[in-house]
Amino acid sequence: MRLSTFGEKFSSKSGILQLMDDLGNALAGKGDMAMMGGGNPAHIPEVEEAMARRLKKIHGDNDEIRRMIGIYDPPQGEKNFIEGLADLLNREFGWQLTPENIALTNGSQSAFFLLFNMFAGPCPDGKKRKILLPLAPEYIGYADAGLVPDFFTSFKPKIDFLERPFFKYRIDFENLHISDDTAAICVSRPTNPTGNVLTDEEVISLDAMAKKADIPLILDSAYGTPFPDIIFTQARPFWNENIILCMSLSKLGLPAARTGIVIARQEIVRALSRMNAVMNLATGSFGAMMTMDLVRSGEIISLSRNVIQPYYRKRAEEAVGLFEKALEGTNFFIHKPEGAIFLWLWFPNLPISSQKLYERLKEKGVLVVPGHYFFPGIEDENWPHRQECIRVNYSQSEDVVKRGIAIIGEEVKQVFSQG
Ligand code: PLP
């Protein structure tokens, strides 16, 4: 097969592909693998019940069935959902959105692909611009999304050591710099993989830097406010004409609906809709139709605040407790879980690479994600920290998480004792 440069790049083995492949194969294979690798959200009964109620209502209404499966939506996305969402966000946060500020995409992953390549890469003025990630570790799904190589610049974080076993990454503003070839700043809040939540002050500073440089600030709120609101600290939601806020229905419990939401100034939404038309004709209607009532009533926010957030907070605390027990006597740190659905473990001076640790854990029946994938744009190959971390999803059933953490504890102790 003779491939184009595009074909070669996008059909080669990416980190995200390995992750999704592993997930699918392990699910289809040995039934006893503890699946703590991918980003699947938990099955929360109250959320599933709300979705079942909605499906029943749709089932009894021919007009709604048609709107869900029988028509193409416009490339910007389902109109009624977009209107309902603009109203909700204006009511809740005093933003002044119109429907022209919102576009839907087929999952927020595709929104990032479109947005990144809309701003970065070769530009008509002859420059080659890059996406700036102010803090790595950052989401693995960004890493391969550029149409051209060398697409990201990122910066090592400052590390605050908190009460054991916790530490926290902070943006190193002294070293962070925007240059002529910076296309946009992007950051996930909460951060996948670490569970870090940028403080309001950090976001305000990034916003000011972006405005000054006349580039957009892309805030990835896949786990954030106002839904699914998997945030355990105080964090204000932010939006203004210079911010592109990306949200998703996935972590609410609808990853299969593939619904991403982009909130941005009108010219960006228009551009995104046009790109969407070329790539997809239309966005899928399923997620919008499933959550229409929840959005109109505002229940999507109360469900997030009162059910989803406490659910993950409790699961995170339990997982930390289990790790403290399983790793007793080992030198380890956990990033303070401030949000999202993962724990990020750091083993200083780990004698093997994070990939090797991942392979050994897989062999023993637990799937995690090796940490080295989460440093896109970091040029320092010799920074040991890249090889000393793993990401663990704690949202699967309690039995699975307990078993998985016990195996991780045993294996890590083995690794250290063998030197
Ligand atoms: N952003 C972050 C930080 C994520 O963790 C994910 C998925 O895991 C996504 C974006 C993409 O999610 P989706 O395409 O399901 O909306």
Residues whose N, C-alpha, C, O or C-beta is under 5 A from the ligand:
A	BS01	PLP	G39 G107 S108 Q109 Y139 S188 P190 N192 D220 A222 S248 S250 T259 G260
